[in-house]
Amino acid sequence: MIIGRVIGNLVATQKHPSYQNKKLLLVKPIDLEGREDKEAIIAVDTVDAGIGDKVLVMSEGNSTTEELGFAKRQPLRSIVIAVIDEIYSGQPEKGKGQLKE
């Protein structure tokens, strides 16, 4: 699973049939503090996410094709499965709630 931020949409007039009628998003992975982490990835949107949304991306080939209801394996790697409202890491924010020695 990857946490990311949607940075754009991808439009392709010619594409594999498994991508037909699917919304494609450009997602930039981020760390727990919201800092960009790696290169952007392309993911199929299953939750109507939009630009600027924090999202959860499933990036495992077999799981993605099962989630989209395909009977056999397709050339799909990543799908957006959730829009994230809040992230709780169990770590106190800097300067708040930390014990002083």
C-alpha positions in Angstrom: 0.0 0.0 0.0 1.1 3.5 -0.8 0.0 6.8 0.6 0.0 9.5 -2.0 -1.4 12.9 -3.2 -3.3 13.2 -6.5 -1.4 15.7 -8.7 -3.2 15.3 -11.9 -5.3 13.3 -14.4 -4.1 11.2 -17.3 -5.9 11.2 -20.6 -5.2 8.5 -23.2 -7.2 8.1 -26.4 -5.5 4.8 -27.2 -5.2 2.3 -24.4 -5.5 -1.3 -23.4 -9.1 -2.5 -23.2 -8.8 -3.1 -19.4 -8.4 0.7 -19.0 -11.5 1.6 -21.1 -14.0 3.8 -19.1 -11.6 4.1 -16.2 -10.4 7.4 -14.7 -6.6 7.5 -14.5 -4.8 9.6 -11.9 -1.3 10.7 -11.5 -0.3 10.1 -7.8 2.8 11.3 -6.0 3.8 9.1 -3.1 4.2 11.0 0.2 5.5 10.1 3.7 3.5 10.4 6.9 4.3 14.1 7.2 3.0 14.8 3.7 6.5 15.3 2.0 6.8 13.9 -1.5 8.7 10.7 -1.4 9.2 9.1 -4.8 8.4 9.3 -8.5 4.7 9.8 -9.5 2.7 6.7 -10.4 -0.4 6.2 -12.5 -3.3 4.6 -10.8 -6.9 3.7 -11.7 -9.4 5.7 -9.6 -12.1 3.6 -7.9 -13.3 6.2 -5.4 -13.8 9.4 -7.4 -10.6 11.1 -6.0 -9.6 14.5 -7.2 -6.5 16.6 -7.6 -5.1 17.5 -4.1 -6.7 14.5 -2.3 -4.6 12.3 -0.1 -5.2 8.7 -1.2 -4.4 5.1 -0.4 -3.1 3.2 -3.4 -3.0 -0.6 -3.8 -0.1 -1.5 -6.0 -0.2 -5.3 -6.3 -1.1 -6.7 -9.7 -3.3 -9.6 -8.7 -5.1 -7.7 -6.0 -5.9 -4.8 -8.3 -7.4 -7.0 -11.0 -9.5 -8.8 -8.4 -10.7 -5.6 -6.9 -11.9 -4.4 -10.3 -13.7 -7.6 -10.9 -11.7 -9.0 -13.8 -11.8 -12.8 -14.1 -8.3 -13.1 -15.4 -5.1 -11.2 -15.0 -4.9 -7.8 -16.6 -2.0 -5.2 -17.2 -3.1 -3.2 -14.2 -0.7 -2.5 -11.3 -2.1 0.4 -9.2 -5.5 1.5 -8.1 -6.8 4.2 -5.7 -8.9 2.4 -3.1 -9.5 5.2 -0.5 -9.5 9.0 0.0 -7.7 9.7 3.2 -9.2 12.1 5.7 -6.6 11.9 8.5 -3.4 10.1 9.2 -2.6 9.1 12.8 0.9 7.8 13.2 1.0 7.5 17.0 3.8 10.0 17.1 3.2 13.3 18.8 3.5 16.5 16.7 6.8 18.3 17.1 6.6 20.5 20.2 3.4 19.0 21.5 3.0 16.3 24.1 6.6 15.3 24.1 8.3 14.4 27.4 11.2 16.5 28.5 14.2 14.9 30.1 
